[in-house]
Amino acid sequence: MNIIIPMAGMGKRMRPHTLTTPKPLIPIAGKSIVQRLVEDILATCNEKVEEIAFIISPDFGKKVETHLVEVAKNLGAKGVIAYQKEPLGTAHAILCASEQLSGNVFIAFADTLFRATFSIDTNKDAIVWTQKVEEPSQFGVVKLNANNEIEAFVEKPRQFVSDLAIIGVYYFKDGVGLKKQLQRLIDEGIQQKGEYQITDAMDHMLKQGIKFYTGQVDEWLDCGNKDATVYTNQRVLEIKKNTEKLMAASAKLQNSVIIQPCYIGENVVISNSVIGPHVSVEHSVTISDSRIRNSILQADSIVKDALIQNSLLGKNVNYTEKPRELSLGDFSTQS
């Protein structure tokens, strides 16, 4: 089996955090989003993964490419870098890894994580993973027939069709057949709002008799904006607290309290502070005289005299809150 991870988007909803770091490389509990995504996928596979293709922008740079290849290598697969030079849609992005579109193929877009207990049924033609949502009009959804097979893909339905939202995770038994359908969109100029979409390819495959099934994840964790990413960090810490080592041996705590679950990275120094719950502190961060909860602090940052919650700090941040002078009378309330 091959895995394809389209991740060439610029992450504009995550600005300013994506100005120097591609969104899929933002850390969640000590590992990049894309690394956690690949680990989640591998946990569902019953067969060996040969290659993992990461579809990136050429602007990401060699450091990012090296990291991605290393992620694949550490998980027992060959890492392959493919480039999407223009943002021309999901189908175009997948086709950029055309050499990996052979045999069984698993595709997952790198702005989402999921928690799941399923195993991929490689005997099925195709599987589209979904999650029940309260507002299906904001998503692409699948419509099922009486046999629980997908009979239609509907983009942002105005009237209720289904509450099963497509989360951007797919399995195809015939990668070559998928490649032909994606290329057909390009050759015939079949676009939606100027982009080539995978749902158009899947619609045509349905009409040709390919059977699509839906798989449901236990939890869908979005990383599309700051608040969603901070929440995803919270959930991953809860999920991994008993299975991963979340405190580095090199971390130094001085007169401080860690309220678990938290991730504390290598060479972190924390003094006179209370950290947690649900805080990820990446490597080489220094924190003093602060109270931090439900936040992500990225590498090489310095935080002093701060009260921080529901926050995402980038790399090499130097943040100190200014002391305040107060004069409050009896029975005052200040917040």
Secondary structure, DSSP 8 states (H G I E B T S, - for coil): -EEEEE-----GGGTTTTTTS-GGGSEETTEEHHHHHHHHHHTT-SS---EEEEEE-GGG-HHHHHHHHHHHHHTTSEEEEEE--S---HHHHHHTTGGG-SSSEEEE-TTEEEE------TTSSEEEEEEE-S-GGGSEEEEE-TTSBEEEEEES-SS-S-SEEEEEEEEES-HHHHHHHHHHHHHHT--BTTB--HHHHHHHHHHTT--EEEEE-SEEEE-SSHHHHHHHHHHHHHHHTTTS--B-TT-EEES-EE-SSEEE-TT-EEES-EE-SSEEE-TT-EEES-EEEEEEE-TT-EEES-EEEEEEE-TT-EEE---------TT----
